[in-house]
């Protein structure tokens, strides 16, 4: 399933719509792409709704979520999504997350993201974009070290 929100959605898509979408995702999805970049009205509420839905997607192999630049995503939303990834540790092979430009993302969420990355046993590809987030060199290093420690995984962490 691919859903990319743009155009007039940038100023109209709200957390309540994402919550309904998350609750409606079929459990048999194998691939999920959700593009919410520049959707200015979204917040951690959307990330929490998506995180709650991930454990129910029992066949999910490929996940891409773009919450870059517009949404008001903070460490709370990022940490919830990272925790939810662990619930799919036996099925996820490809994970791509884009939080670039999210000023509310700081070092506080780096440990959870690093732990999730290490927990995904079947992972083959991992892409994380945190450019423009408020990460220190220590937080960036933690993410890069976690990615580098995963054998047999093609990974990119953009800081």
ABEGO torsion letter per residue (X at the ends): XBBBBBEAAAAABBAAAAAAAAAABBAABABBBBBABGBAABBAAAAAAAAAAAAABAABABBBBBABGABBBBAAAAAAAAAAAAAAAAABABBBBBABGBAABBAAAAAAAAAAAAABAABABBBBBABGBBBBAAAAAAAAAAAAABBGBBBBBBX
